[in-house]
């Protein structure tokens, strides 16, 4: 193995890739969408996730008021709209209209919209808000998941390989790529 020199950098947010997610929130009448990369899974039983949002964002207030949101996972054909949504503010217009998205009512939430064009919609109810500094982390229980039918196999399992989901890596968007292995493949016994 070649001896590579490591370079020390200042502490920062160098983790990646991250999902490029569209978070819908508010109500069917007064809604907003924010683009976030700071999200992930934090527990499996019960299933829990989080999003981190700057305190000065319009969506921050809506999250505190309603206590629910939907993480919508977009496909690569929506990348321009994902970026546009992240560049506009909901205080100056309806981002569903600005970005050309359609609303559907969430199945398990009170009055929160999902983005119809996204192949995956993860419905979340806030359980705790943690102030961290520049951002508040909204921890939430996942109360419902909907997936476009074409990405659910005959056994009812989500198969998102063909969904063309996008990721975010330090200012750039990427299409999720090729399969490298599957969970546990490194220790599985080879078939004779």
PyMOL commands that set and color helices and strands:
alter all, ss='L'
color gray80, all
select helices_A, chain A and resi 58-66+76-87+90-92+95-99+149-151+160-162
alter helices_A, ss='H'
color red, helices_A
select strands_A, chain A and resi 18-19+21-26+31-36+39-44+47-54+68-73+103-105+113-115+120-131+135-147+166-169+172-175
alter strands_A, ss='S'
color yellow, strands_A
deselect
rebuild
show_as cartoon
